[in-house]
Amino acid sequence: MYKVYDVVCEECGKIQEQWIDSSDDQLFFDDCEDCGGETKRIFSKFSFKLLYDNKKDTVGWSFNNYERSRYWDDVKKEREKGKDVIPYNEK
């Protein structure tokens, strides 16, 4: 089984993906395919965001609403008490 890692060349700065066999005990990355420089692992940005759904009156991960936030549960509790609470992103 292989895993994909993002690496950056320490000489030319090129970012590339490398497939590494996950059965290896240690991670050894190939040299840069452009200049032959040494590469090191980097961590990419994670691409997710919480979105507010007016129809469901909830906040969730992207469009899938996998998980509700604690913040939104607190907003709902305050609304149940009769308080007029506006979500943070609508102020």
PDB file with one MODEL, atoms N, CA, C and O in Angstrom:
MODEL        1
ATOM      1  N   MET A   1       0.837  -1.173   0.000  1.00  0.00           N
ATOM      2  CA  MET A   1       0.000   0.000   0.000  1.00  0.00           C
ATOM      3  C   MET A   1       0.887   1.243   0.000  1.00  0.00           C
ATOM      4  O   MET A   1       1.914   1.279   0.677  1.00  0.00           O
ATOM      5  N   TYR A   2       0.492   2.241  -0.747  1.00  0.00           N
ATOM      6  CA  TYR A   2       1.269   3.467  -0.865  1.00  0.00           C
ATOM      7  C   TYR A   2       0.495   4.652  -0.306  1.00  0.00           C
ATOM      8  O   TYR A   2      -0.736   4.680  -0.330  1.00  0.00           O
ATOM      9  N   LYS A   3       1.250   5.640   0.203  1.00  0.00           N
ATOM     10  CA  LYS A   3       0.673   6.895   0.676  1.00  0.00           C
ATOM     11  C   LYS A   3       1.273   8.026  -0.143  1.00  0.00           C
ATOM     12  O   LYS A   3       2.403   7.929  -0.622  1.00  0.00           O
ATOM     13  N   VAL A   4       0.508   9.097  -0.300  1.00  0.00           N
ATOM     14  CA  VAL A   4       0.984  10.255  -1.047  1.00  0.00           C
ATOM     15  C   VAL A   4       1.414  11.330  -0.056  1.00  0.00           C
ATOM     16  O   VAL A   4       0.693  11.647   0.890  1.00  0.00           O
ATOM     17  N   TYR A   5       2.598  11.884  -0.286  1.00  0.00           N
ATOM     18  CA  TYR A   5       3.123  12.954   0.555  1.00  0.00           C
ATOM     19  C   TYR A   5       3.476  14.148  -0.320  1.00  0.00           C
ATOM     20  O   TYR A   5       3.941  13.979  -1.448  1.00  0.00           O
ATOM     21  N   ASP A   6       3.258  15.350   0.192  1.00  0.00           N
ATOM     22  CA  ASP A   6       3.714  16.560  -0.474  1.00  0.00           C
ATOM     23  C   ASP A   6       5.111  16.865   0.038  1.00  0.00           C
ATOM     24  O   ASP A   6       5.361  16.849   1.244  1.00  0.00           O
ATOM     25  N   VAL A   7       6.017  17.142  -0.886  1.00  0.00           N
ATOM     26  CA  VAL A   7       7.389  17.491  -0.525  1.00  0.00           C
ATOM     27  C   VAL A   7       7.790  18.758  -1.263  1.00  0.00           C
ATOM     28  O   VAL A   7       7.231  19.088  -2.309  1.00  0.00           O
ATOM     29  N   VAL A   8       8.774  19.467  -0.699  1.00  0.00           N
ATOM     30  CA  VAL A   8       9.312  20.669  -1.333  1.00  0.00           C
ATOM     31  C   VAL A   8      10.819  20.507  -1.479  1.00  0.00           C
ATOM     32  O   VAL A   8      11.489  19.972  -0.595  1.00  0.00           O
ATOM     33  N   CYS A   9      11.335  20.970  -2.595  1.00  0.00           N
ATOM     34  CA  CYS A   9      12.772  20.925  -2.828  1.00  0.00           C
ATOM     35  C   CYS A   9      13.418  22.047  -2.028  1.00  0.00           C
ATOM     36  O   CYS A   9      12.973  23.193  -2.083  1.00  0.00           O
ATOM     37  N   GLU A  10      14.471  21.714  -1.284  1.00  0.00           N
ATOM     38  CA  GLU A  10      15.151  22.720  -0.473  1.00  0.00           C
ATOM     39  C   GLU A  10      16.049  23.633  -1.313  1.00  0.00           C
ATOM     40  O   GLU A  10      16.540  24.646  -0.815  1.00  0.00           O
ATOM     41  N   GLU A  11      16.263  23.280  -2.579  1.00  0.00           N
ATOM     42  CA  GLU A  11      17.127  24.106  -3.442  1.00  0.00           C
ATOM     43  C   GLU A  11      16.310  25.023  -4.355  1.00  0.00           C
ATOM     44  O   GLU A  11      16.519  26.236  -4.365  1.00  0.00           O
ATOM     45  N   CYS A  12      15.366  24.437  -5.133  1.00  0.00           N
ATOM     46  CA  CYS A  12      14.624  25.257  -6.105  1.00  0.00           C
ATOM     47  C   CYS A  12      13.220  25.626  -5.625  1.00  0.00           C
ATOM     48  O   CYS A  12      12.577  26.483  -6.232  1.00  0.00           O
ATOM     49  N   GLY A  13      12.728  24.999  -4.547  1.00  0.00           N
ATOM     50  CA  GLY A  13      11.422  25.353  -3.989  1.00  0.00           C
ATOM     51  C   GLY A  13      10.228  24.691  -4.660  1.00  0.00           C
ATOM     52  O   GLY A  13       9.085  24.982  -4.310  1.00  0.00           O
ATOM     53  N   LYS A  14      10.477  23.801  -5.623  1.00  0.00           N
ATOM     54  CA  LYS A  14       9.366  23.143  -6.315  1.00  0.00           C
ATOM     55  C   LYS A  14       8.626  22.206  -5.349  1.00  0.00           C
ATOM     56  O   LYS A  14       9.244  21.448  -4.600  1.00  0.00           O
ATOM     57  N   ILE A  15       7.295  22.277  -5.384  1.00  0.00           N
ATOM     58  CA  ILE A  15       6.462  21.395  -4.570  1.00  0.00           C
ATOM     59  C   ILE A  15       5.955  20.274  -5.469  1.00  0.00           C
ATOM     60  O   ILE A  15       5.482  20.522  -6.579  1.00  0.00           O
ATOM     61  N   GLN A  16       6.058  19.046  -4.985  1.00  0.00           N
ATOM     62  CA  GLN A  16       5.620  17.889  -5.777  1.00  0.00           C
ATOM     63  C   GLN A  16       5.066  16.807  -4.854  1.00  0.00           C
ATOM     64  O   GLN A  16       5.275  16.844  -3.641  1.00  0.00           O
ATOM     65  N   GLU A  17       4.372  15.862  -5.432  1.00  0.00           N
ATOM     66  CA  GLU A  17       3.848  14.710  -4.685  1.00  0.00           C
ATOM     67  C   GLU A  17       4.771  13.523  -4.883  1.00  0.00           C
ATOM     68  O   GLU A  17       5.330  13.328  -5.963  1.00  0.00           O
ATOM     69  N   GLN A  18       4.925  12.727  -3.825  1.00  0.00           N
ATOM     70  CA  GLN A  18       5.687  11.488  -3.937  1.00  0.00           C
ATOM     71  C   GLN A  18       4.896  10.363  -3.295  1.00  0.00           C
ATOM     72  O   GLN A  18       4.301  10.529  -2.229  1.00  0.00           O
ATOM     73  N   TRP A  19       4.898   9.220  -3.958  1.00  0.00           N
ATOM     74  CA  TRP A  19       4.225   8.018  -3.452  1.00  0.00           C
ATOM     75  C   TRP A  19       5.243   7.192  -2.686  1.00  0.00           C
ATOM     76  O   TRP A  19       6.289   6.829  -3.225  1.00  0.00           O
ATOM     77  N   ILE A  20       4.938   6.897  -1.431  1.00  0.00           N
ATOM     78  CA  ILE A  20       5.861   6.158  -0.578  1.00  0.00           C
ATOM     79  C   ILE A  20       5.179   4.876  -0.098  1.00  0.00           C
ATOM     80  O   ILE A  20       4.015   4.903   0.302  1.00  0.00           O
ATOM     81  N   ASP A  21       5.892   3.775  -0.138  1.00  0.00           N
ATOM     82  CA  ASP A  21       5.365   2.493   0.335  1.00  0.00           C
ATOM     83  C   ASP A  21       5.147   2.586   1.844  1.00  0.00           C
ATOM     84  O   ASP A  21       6.095   2.840   2.587  1.00  0.00           O
ATOM     85  N   SER A  22       3.920   2.386   2.305  1.00  0.00           N
ATOM     86  CA  SER A  22       3.598   2.543   3.725  1.00  0.00           C
ATOM     87  C   SER A  22       4.152   1.409   4.584  1.00  0.00           C
ATOM     88  O   SER A  22       4.106   1.498   5.811  1.00  0.00           O
ATOM     89  N   SER A  23       4.672   0.350   3.975  1.00  0.00           N
ATOM     90  CA  SER A  23       5.246  -0.735   4.766  1.00  0.00           C
ATOM     91  C   SER A  23       6.675  -0.408   5.227  1.00  0.00           C
ATOM     92  O   SER A  23       7.225  -1.109   6.077  1.00  0.00           O
ATOM     93  N   ASP A  24       7.282   0.662   4.665  1.00  0.00           N
ATOM     94  CA  ASP A  24       8.617   1.078   5.094  1.00  0.00           C
ATOM     95  C   ASP A  24       8.547   1.664   6.501  1.00  0.00           C
ATOM     96  O   ASP A  24       7.600   2.370   6.847  1.00  0.00           O
ATOM     97  N   ASP A  25       9.566   1.358   7.306  1.00  0.00           N
ATOM     98  CA  ASP A  25       9.616   1.889   8.665  1.00  0.00           C
ATOM     99  C   ASP A  25       9.977   3.371   8.685  1.00  0.00           C
ATOM    100  O   ASP A  25       9.493   4.118   9.536  1.00  0.00           O
ATOM    101  N   GLN A  26      10.817   3.794   7.759  1.00  0.00           N
ATOM    102  CA  GLN A  26      11.225   5.193   7.706  1.00  0.00           C
ATOM    103  C   GLN A  26      10.827   5.784   6.369  1.00  0.00           C
ATOM    104  O   GLN A  26      10.717   5.080   5.366  1.00  0.00           O
ATOM    105  N   LEU A  27      10.611   7.099   6.373  1.00  0.00           N
ATOM    106  CA  LEU A  27      10.246   7.784   5.144  1.00  0.00           C
ATOM    107  C   LEU A  27      11.499   8.317   4.463  1.00  0.00           C
ATOM    108  O   LEU A  27      12.241   9.105   5.049  1.00  0.00           O
ATOM    109  N   PHE A  28      11.732   7.892   3.234  1.00  0.00           N
ATOM    110  CA  PHE A  28      12.826   8.398   2.431  1.00  0.00           C
ATOM    111  C   PHE A  28      12.216   8.978   1.168  1.00  0.00           C
ATOM    112  O   PHE A  28      11.562   8.267   0.405  1.00  0.00           O
ATOM    113  N   PHE A  29      12.428  10.262   0.947  1.00  0.00           N
ATOM    114  CA  PHE A  29      11.855  10.916  -0.219  1.00  0.00           C
ATOM    115  C   PHE A  29      12.895  11.015  -1.325  1.00  0.00           C
ATOM    116  O   PHE A  29      14.087  11.192  -1.074  1.00  0.00           O
ATOM    117  N   ASP A  30      12.407  10.896  -2.562  1.00  0.00           N
ATOM    118  CA  ASP A  30      13.286  11.017  -3.719  1.00  0.00           C
ATOM    119  C   ASP A  30      13.780  12.459  -3.844  1.00  0.00           C
ATOM    120  O   ASP A  30      13.150  13.386  -3.335  1.00  0.00           O
ATOM    121  N   ASP A  31      14.901  12.636  -4.521  1.00  0.00           N
ATOM    122  CA  ASP A  31      15.404  13.977  -4.795  1.00  0.00           C
ATOM    123  C   ASP A  31      14.478  14.663  -5.797  1.00  0.00           C
ATOM    124  O   ASP A  31      13.679  14.011  -6.469  1.00  0.00           O
ATOM    125  N   CYS A  32      14.597  15.973  -5.886  1.00  0.00           N
ATOM    126  CA  CYS A  32      13.772  16.784  -6.780  1.00  0.00           C
ATOM    127  C   CYS A  32      13.908  16.304  -8.219  1.00  0.00           C
ATOM    128  O   CYS A  32      15.014  16.042  -8.692  1.00  0.00           O
ATOM    129  N   GLU A  33      12.798  16.191  -8.900  1.00  0.00           N
ATOM    130  CA  GLU A  33      12.828  15.716 -10.286  1.00  0.00           C
ATOM    131  C   GLU A  33      13.343  16.783 -11.248  1.00  0.00           C
ATOM    132  O   GLU A  33      13.728  16.457 -12.371  1.00  0.00           O
ATOM    133  N   ASP A  34      13.359  18.060 -10.831  1.00  0.00           N
ATOM    134  CA  ASP A  34      13.855  19.131 -11.705  1.00  0.00           C
ATOM    135  C   ASP A  34      15.343  19.390 -11.537  1.00  0.00           C
ATOM    136  O   ASP A  34      16.093  19.380 -12.513  1.00  0.00           O
ATOM    137  N   CYS A  35      15.778  19.626 -10.285  1.00  0.00           N
ATOM    138  CA  CYS A  35      17.173  20.039 -10.076  1.00  0.00           C
ATOM    139  C   CYS A  35      18.008  19.001  -9.326  1.00  0.00           C
ATOM    140  O   CYS A  35      19.224  19.153  -9.219  1.00  0.00           O
ATOM    141  N   GLY A  36      17.371  17.949  -8.806  1.00  0.00           N
ATOM    142  CA  GLY A  36      18.096  16.918  -8.086  1.00  0.00           C
ATOM    143  C   GLY A  36      18.385  17.259  -6.631  1.00  0.00           C
ATOM    144  O   GLY A  36      19.102  16.528  -5.947  1.00  0.00           O
ATOM    145  N   GLY A  37      17.817  18.387  -6.151  1.00  0.00           N
ATOM    146  CA  GLY A  37      18.032  18.808  -4.767  1.00  0.00           C
ATOM    147  C   GLY A  37      17.285  17.918  -3.776  1.00  0.00           C
ATOM    148  O   GLY A  37      16.385  17.160  -4.139  1.00  0.00           O
ATOM    149  N   GLU A  38      17.686  18.036  -2.534  1.00  0.00           N
ATOM    150  CA  GLU A  38      17.068  17.246  -1.463  1.00  0.00           C
ATOM    151  C   GLU A  38      15.661  17.770  -1.174  1.00  0.00           C
ATOM    152  O   GLU A  38      15.427  18.979  -1.180  1.00  0.00           O
ATOM    153  N   THR A  39      14.732  16.855  -0.921  1.00  0.00           N
ATOM    154  CA  THR A  39      13.353  17.250  -0.629  1.00  0.00           C
ATOM    155  C   THR A  39      13.012  16.936   0.820  1.00  0.00           C
ATOM    156  O   THR A  39      13.617  16.070   1.452  1.00  0.00           O
ATOM    157  N   LYS A  40      12.017  17.671   1.329  1.00  0.00           N
ATOM    158  CA  LYS A  40      11.514  17.396   2.675  1.00  0.00           C
ATOM    159  C   LYS A  40       9.997  17.480   2.644  1.00  0.00           C
ATOM    160  O   LYS A  40       9.410  18.161   1.804  1.00  0.00           O
ATOM    161  N   ARG A  41       9.381  16.776   3.572  1.00  0.00           N
ATOM    162  CA  ARG A  41       7.920  16.708   3.645  1.00  0.00           C
ATOM    163  C   ARG A  41       7.356  18.038   4.128  1.00  0.00           C
ATOM    164  O   ARG A  41       7.911  18.689   5.012  1.00  0.00           O
ATOM    165  N   ILE A  42       6.226  18.423   3.516  1.00  0.00           N
ATOM    166  CA  ILE A  42       5.493  19.603   3.962  1.00  0.00           C
ATOM    167  C   ILE A  42       4.053  19.196   4.208  1.00  0.00           C
ATOM    168  O   ILE A  42       3.603  18.153   3.735  1.00  0.00           O
ATOM    169  N   PHE A  43       3.346  20.009   4.936  1.00  0.00           N
ATOM    170  CA  PHE A  43       1.941  19.755   5.206  1.00  0.00           C
ATOM    171  C   PHE A  43       1.120  20.774   4.445  1.00  0.00           C
ATOM    172  O   PHE A  43       1.289  21.982   4.611  1.00  0.00           O
ATOM    173  N   SER A  44       0.228  20.268   3.609  1.00  0.00           N
ATOM    174  CA  SER A  44      -0.608  21.129   2.784  1.00  0.00           C
ATOM    175  C   SER A  44      -1.710  21.762   3.614  1.00  0.00           C
ATOM    176  O   SER A  44      -2.008  21.319   4.723  1.00  0.00           O
ATOM    177  N   LYS A  45      -2.315  22.817   3.052  1.00  0.00           N
ATOM    178  CA  LYS A  45      -3.478  23.412   3.681  1.00  0.00           C
ATOM    179  C   LYS A  45      -4.626  22.421   3.608  1.00  0.00           C
ATOM    180  O   LYS A  45      -4.763  21.668   2.644  1.00  0.00           O
ATOM    181  N   PHE A  46      -5.430  22.440   4.626  1.00  0.00           N
ATOM    182  CA  PHE A  46      -6.636  21.628   4.585  1.00  0.00           C
ATOM    183  C   PHE A  46      -7.736  22.486   3.992  1.00  0.00           C
ATOM    184  O   PHE A  46      -7.878  23.654   4.352  1.00  0.00           O
ATOM    185  N   SER A  47      -8.505  21.923   3.097  1.00  0.00           N
ATOM    186  CA  SER A  47      -9.524  22.728   2.423  1.00  0.00           C
ATOM    187  C   SER A  47     -10.909  22.341   2.907  1.00  0.00           C
ATOM    188  O   SER A  47     -11.593  21.519   2.299  1.00  0.00           O
ATOM    189  N   PHE A  48     -11.305  22.947   4.007  1.00  0.00           N
ATOM    190  CA  PHE A  48     -12.658  22.786   4.490  1.00  0.00           C
ATOM    191  C   PHE A  48     -13.076  24.071   5.173  1.00  0.00           C
ATOM    192  O   PHE A  48     -12.234  24.868   5.586  1.00  0.00           O
ATOM    193  N   LYS A  49     -14.348  24.266   5.287  1.00  0.00           N
ATOM    194  CA  LYS A  49     -14.838  25.402   6.045  1.00  0.00           C
ATOM    195  C   LYS A  49     -16.220  25.084   6.582  1.00  0.00           C
ATOM    196  O   LYS A  49     -16.941  24.244   6.043  1.00  0.00           O
ATOM    197  N   LEU A  50     -16.565  25.762   7.636  1.00  0.00           N
ATOM    198  CA  LEU A  50     -17.895  25.609   8.210  1.00  0.00           C
ATOM    199  C   LEU A  50     -18.841  26.562   7.503  1.00  0.00           C
ATOM    200  O   LEU A  50     -18.507  27.727   7.284  1.00  0.00           O
ATOM    201  N   LEU A  51     -20.010  26.078   7.147  1.00  0.00           N
ATOM    202  CA  LEU A  51     -21.006  26.908   6.479  1.00  0.00           C
ATOM    203  C   LEU A  51     -22.315  26.903   7.256  1.00  0.00           C
ATOM    204  O   LEU A  51     -22.703  25.895   7.845  1.00  0.00           O
ATOM    205  N   TYR A  52     -22.975  28.030   7.246  1.00  0.00           N
ATOM    206  CA  TYR A  52     -24.271  28.174   7.895  1.00  0.00           C
ATOM    207  C   TYR A  52     -25.369  27.834   6.889  1.00  0.00           C
ATOM    208  O   TYR A  52     -25.367  28.350   5.771  1.00  0.00           O
ATOM    209  N   ASP A  53     -26.298  26.975   7.279  1.00  0.00           N
ATOM    210  CA  ASP A  53     -27.429  26.591   6.445  1.00  0.00           C
ATOM    211  C   ASP A  53     -28.691  27.225   7.029  1.00  0.00           C
ATOM    212  O   ASP A  53     -29.174  26.800   8.078  1.00  0.00           O
ATOM    213  N   ASN A  54     -29.225  28.247   6.345  1.00  0.00           N
ATOM    214  CA  ASN A  54     -30.415  28.954   6.833  1.00  0.00           C
ATOM    215  C   ASN A  54     -31.621  28.036   6.994  1.00  0.00           C
ATOM    216  O   ASN A  54     -32.373  28.160   7.961  1.00  0.00           O
ATOM    217  N   LYS A  55     -31.805  27.129   6.062  1.00  0.00           N
ATOM    218  CA  LYS A  55     -32.986  26.258   6.086  1.00  0.00           C
ATOM    219  C   LYS A  55     -32.971  25.310   7.282  1.00  0.00           C
ATOM    220  O   LYS A  55     -34.005  25.082   7.910  1.00  0.00           O
ATOM    221  N   LYS A  56     -31.802  24.762   7.595  1.00  0.00           N
ATOM    222  CA  LYS A  56     -31.692  23.818   8.708  1.00  0.00           C
ATOM    223  C   LYS A  56     -31.326  24.509  10.019  1.00  0.00           C
ATOM    224  O   LYS A  56     -31.362  23.894  11.084  1.00  0.00           O
ATOM    225  N   ASP A  57     -30.970  25.803   9.929  1.00  0.00           N
ATOM    226  CA  ASP A  57     -30.560  26.577  11.096  1.00  0.00           C
ATOM    227  C   ASP A  57     -29.424  25.873  11.832  1.00  0.00           C
ATOM    228  O   ASP A  57     -29.481  25.666  13.044  1.00  0.00           O
ATOM    229  N   THR A  58     -28.392  25.510  11.072  1.00  0.00           N
ATOM    230  CA  THR A  58     -27.251  24.802  11.649  1.00  0.00           C
ATOM    231  C   THR A  58     -25.976  25.159  10.903  1.00  0.00           C
ATOM    232  O   THR A  58     -26.018  25.716   9.807  1.00  0.00           O
ATOM    233  N   VAL A  59     -24.859  24.836  11.502  1.00  0.00           N
ATOM    234  CA  VAL A  59     -23.553  25.034  10.888  1.00  0.00           C
ATOM    235  C   VAL A  59     -22.901  23.677  10.742  1.00  0.00           C
ATOM    236  O   VAL A  59     -22.950  22.865  11.665  1.00  0.00           O
ATOM    237  N   GLY A  60     -22.289  23.416   9.593  1.00  0.00           N
ATOM    238  CA  GLY A  60     -21.649  22.119   9.387  1.00  0.00           C
ATOM    239  C   GLY A  60     -20.454  22.226   8.477  1.00  0.00           C
ATOM    240  O   GLY A  60     -20.168  23.283   7.915  1.00  0.00           O
ATOM    241  N   TRP A  61     -19.752  21.104   8.340  1.00  0.00           N
ATOM    242  CA  TRP A  61     -18.594  21.044   7.456  1.00  0.00           C
ATOM    243  C   TRP A  61     -19.062  21.114   6.024  1.00  0.00           C
ATOM    244  O   TRP A  61     -19.746  20.206   5.551  1.00  0.00           O
ATOM    245  N   SER A  62     -18.713  22.155   5.338  1.00  0.00           N
ATOM    246  CA  SER A  62     -19.039  22.363   3.942  1.00  0.00           C
ATOM    247  C   SER A  62     -20.528  22.133   3.703  1.00  0.00           C
ATOM    248  O   SER A  62     -21.354  22.571   4.504  1.00  0.00           O
ATOM    249  N   PHE A  63     -20.883  21.457   2.616  1.00  0.00           N
ATOM    250  CA  PHE A  63     -22.294  21.264   2.304  1.00  0.00           C
ATOM    251  C   PHE A  63     -22.848  19.984   2.903  1.00  0.00           C
ATOM    252  O   PHE A  63     -24.054  19.742   2.842  1.00  0.00           O
ATOM    253  N   ASN A  64     -21.985  19.164   3.478  1.00  0.00           N
ATOM    254  CA  ASN A  64     -22.415  17.857   3.950  1.00  0.00           C
ATOM    255  C   ASN A  64     -22.942  17.853   5.377  1.00  0.00           C
ATOM    256  O   ASN A  64     -23.593  16.893   5.790  1.00  0.00           O
ATOM    257  N   ASN A  65     -22.675  18.899   6.128  1.00  0.00           N
ATOM    258  CA  ASN A  65     -23.106  18.978   7.523  1.00  0.00           C
ATOM    259  C   ASN A  65     -22.740  17.726   8.310  1.00  0.00           C
ATOM    260  O   ASN A  65     -23.577  17.162   9.016  1.00  0.00           O
ATOM    261  N   TYR A  66     -21.489  17.295   8.187  1.00  0.00           N
ATOM    262  CA  TYR A  66     -21.051  16.099   8.904  1.00  0.00           C
ATOM    263  C   TYR A  66     -21.081  16.293  10.412  1.00  0.00           C
ATOM    264  O   TYR A  66     -21.430  15.380  11.160  1.00  0.00           O
ATOM    265  N   GLU A  67     -20.720  17.466  10.840  1.00  0.00           N
ATOM    266  CA  GLU A  67     -20.581  17.698  12.270  1.00  0.00           C
ATOM    267  C   GLU A  67     -21.094  19.088  12.596  1.00  0.00           C
ATOM    268  O   GLU A  67     -20.837  20.043  11.863  1.00  0.00           O
ATOM    269  N   ARG A  68     -21.810  19.195  13.685  1.00  0.00           N
ATOM    270  CA  ARG A  68     -22.273  20.513  14.118  1.00  0.00           C
ATOM    271  C   ARG A  68     -21.249  21.099  15.070  1.00  0.00           C
ATOM    272  O   ARG A  68     -20.561  20.367  15.781  1.00  0.00           O
ATOM    273  N   SER A  69     -21.149  22.399  15.083  1.00  0.00           N
ATOM    274  CA  SER A  69     -20.182  23.036  15.978  1.00  0.00           C
ATOM    275  C   SER A  69     -20.800  23.283  17.350  1.00  0.00           C
ATOM    276  O   SER A  69     -22.015  23.448  17.470  1.00  0.00           O
ATOM    277  N   ARG A  70     -19.964  23.309  18.379  1.00  0.00           N
ATOM    278  CA  ARG A  70     -20.413  23.633  19.735  1.00  0.00           C
ATOM    279  C   ARG A  70     -20.950  25.050  19.798  1.00  0.00           C
ATOM    280  O   ARG A  70     -21.917  25.327  20.508  1.00  0.00           O
ATOM    281  N   TYR A  71     -20.319  25.941  19.056  1.00  0.00           N
ATOM    282  CA  TYR A  71     -20.768  27.329  19.011  1.00  0.00           C
ATOM    283  C   TYR A  71     -22.228  27.387  18.580  1.00  0.00           C
ATOM    284  O   TYR A  71     -23.033  28.104  19.175  1.00  0.00           O
ATOM    285  N   TRP A  72     -22.560  26.633  17.549  1.00  0.00           N
ATOM    286  CA  TRP A  72     -23.923  26.700  17.035  1.00  0.00           C
ATOM    287  C   TRP A  72     -24.916  26.096  18.023  1.00  0.00           C
ATOM    288  O   TRP A  72     -26.046  26.574  18.120  1.00  0.00           O
ATOM    289  N   ASP A  73     -24.530  25.083  18.738  1.00  0.00           N
ATOM    290  CA  ASP A  73     -25.398  24.529  19.780  1.00  0.00           C
ATOM    291  C   ASP A  73     -25.679  25.583  20.847  1.00  0.00           C
ATOM    292  O   ASP A  73     -26.801  25.678  21.343  1.00  0.00           O
ATOM    293  N   ASP A  74     -24.666  26.375  21.204  1.00  0.00           N
ATOM    294  CA  ASP A  74     -24.845  27.445  22.192  1.00  0.00           C
ATOM    295  C   ASP A  74     -25.802  28.520  21.669  1.00  0.00           C
ATOM    296  O   ASP A  74     -26.633  29.029  22.421  1.00  0.00           O
ATOM    297  N   VAL A  75     -25.687  28.865  20.386  1.00  0.00           N
ATOM    298  CA  VAL A  75     -26.593  29.847  19.784  1.00  0.00           C
ATOM    299  C   VAL A  75     -28.033  29.347  19.875  1.00  0.00           C
ATOM    300  O   VAL A  75     -28.932  30.099  20.250  1.00  0.00           O
ATOM    301  N   LYS A  76     -28.249  28.080  19.531  1.00  0.00           N
ATOM    302  CA  LYS A  76     -29.601  27.521  19.582  1.00  0.00           C
ATOM    303  C   LYS A  76     -30.171  27.530  21.003  1.00  0.00           C
ATOM    304  O   LYS A  76     -31.351  27.829  21.188  1.00  0.00           O
ATOM    305  N   LYS A  77     -29.346  27.204  22.011  1.00  0.00           N
ATOM    306  CA  LYS A  77     -29.806  27.217  23.401  1.00  0.00           C
ATOM    307  C   LYS A  77     -30.256  28.613  23.811  1.00  0.00           C
ATOM    308  O   LYS A  77     -31.279  28.771  24.477  1.00  0.00           O
ATOM    309  N   GLU A  78     -29.492  29.619  23.415  1.00  0.00           N
ATOM    310  CA  GLU A  78     -29.852  30.997  23.752  1.00  0.00           C
ATOM    311  C   GLU A  78     -31.140  31.407  23.052  1.00  0.00           C
ATOM    312  O   GLU A  78     -31.959  32.116  23.637  1.00  0.00           O
ATOM    313  N   ARG A  79     -31.332  30.974  21.813  1.00  0.00           N
ATOM    314  CA  ARG A  79     -32.579  31.275  21.094  1.00  0.00           C
ATOM    315  C   ARG A  79     -33.778  30.617  21.768  1.00  0.00           C
ATOM    316  O   ARG A  79     -34.862  31.198  21.815  1.00  0.00           O
ATOM    317  N   GLU A  80     -33.582  29.396  22.293  1.00  0.00           N
ATOM    318  CA  GLU A  80     -34.670  28.718  22.991  1.00  0.00           C
ATOM    319  C   GLU A  80     -35.076  29.462  24.254  1.00  0.00           C
ATOM    320  O   GLU A  80     -36.223  29.367  24.691  1.00  0.00           O
ATOM    321  N   LYS A  81     -34.145  30.198  24.840  1.00  0.00           N
ATOM    322  CA  LYS A  81     -34.440  31.006  26.025  1.00  0.00           C
ATOM    323  C   LYS A  81     -35.129  32.308  25.655  1.00  0.00           C
ATOM    324  O   LYS A  81     -35.501  33.085  26.534  1.00  0.00           O
ATOM    325  N   GLY A  82     -35.302  32.556  24.353  1.00  0.00           N
ATOM    326  CA  GLY A  82     -35.976  33.758  23.896  1.00  0.00           C
ATOM    327  C   GLY A  82     -35.056  34.902  23.527  1.00  0.00           C
ATOM    328  O   GLY A  82     -35.530  35.987  23.191  1.00  0.00           O
ATOM    329  N   LYS A  83     -33.754  34.686  23.582  1.00  0.00           N
ATOM    330  CA  LYS A  83     -32.809  35.738  23.232  1.00  0.00           C
ATOM    331  C   LYS A  83     -32.657  35.816  21.718  1.00  0.00           C
ATOM    332  O   LYS A  83     -32.700  34.801  21.023  1.00  0.00           O
ATOM    333  N   ASP A  84     -32.478  37.037  21.220  1.00  0.00           N
ATOM    334  CA  ASP A  84     -32.292  37.248  19.787  1.00  0.00           C
ATOM    335  C   ASP A  84     -30.805  37.178  19.484  1.00  0.00           C
ATOM    336  O   ASP A  84     -30.114  38.197  19.507  1.00  0.00           O
ATOM    337  N   VAL A  85     -30.310  35.975  19.199  1.00  0.00           N
ATOM    338  CA  VAL A  85     -28.889  35.758  18.962  1.00  0.00           C
ATOM    339  C   VAL A  85     -28.633  35.706  17.458  1.00  0.00           C
ATOM    340  O   VAL A  85     -29.285  34.964  16.724  1.00  0.00           O
ATOM    341  N   ILE A  86     -27.668  36.512  17.020  1.00  0.00           N
ATOM    342  CA  ILE A  86     -27.288  36.533  15.607  1.00  0.00           C
ATOM    343  C   ILE A  86     -25.984  35.754  15.475  1.00  0.00           C
ATOM    344  O   ILE A  86     -25.039  36.030  16.215  1.00  0.00           O
ATOM    345  N   PRO A  87     -25.899  34.789  14.557  1.00  0.00           N
ATOM    346  CA  PRO A  87     -24.643  34.051  14.360  1.00  0.00           C
ATOM    347  C   PRO A  87     -23.506  35.007  14.028  1.00  0.00           C
ATOM    348  O   PRO A  87     -23.708  36.053  13.413  1.00  0.00           O
ATOM    349  N   TYR A  88     -22.316  34.623  14.448  1.00  0.00           N
ATOM    350  CA  TYR A  88     -21.124  35.459  14.308  1.00  0.00           C
ATOM    351  C   TYR A  88     -20.912  35.950  12.878  1.00  0.00           C
ATOM    352  O   TYR A  88     -20.580  37.118  12.675  1.00  0.00           O
ATOM    353  N   ASN A  89     -21.099  35.082  11.886  1.00  0.00           N
ATOM    354  CA  ASN A  89     -20.813  35.460  10.498  1.00  0.00           C
ATOM    355  C   ASN A  89     -21.903  36.334   9.883  1.00  0.00           C
ATOM    356  O   ASN A  89     -21.756  36.758   8.737  1.00  0.00           O
ATOM    357  N   GLU A  90     -22.997  36.620  10.604  1.00  0.00           N
ATOM    358  CA  GLU A  90     -24.060  37.459  10.057  1.00  0.00           C
ATOM    359  C   GLU A  90     -24.075  38.836  10.695  1.00  0.00           C
ATOM    360  O   GLU A  90     -24.950  39.645  10.387  1.00  0.00           O
ATOM    361  N   LYS A  91     -23.129  39.122  11.574  1.00  0.00           N
ATOM    362  CA  LYS A  91     -23.101  40.426  12.253  1.00  0.00           C
ATOM    363  C   LYS A  91     -22.618  41.497  11.312  1.00  0.00           C
ATOM    364  O   LYS A  91     -22.526  42.662  11.698  1.00  0.00           O
TER     365      LYS A  91
ENDMDL
END
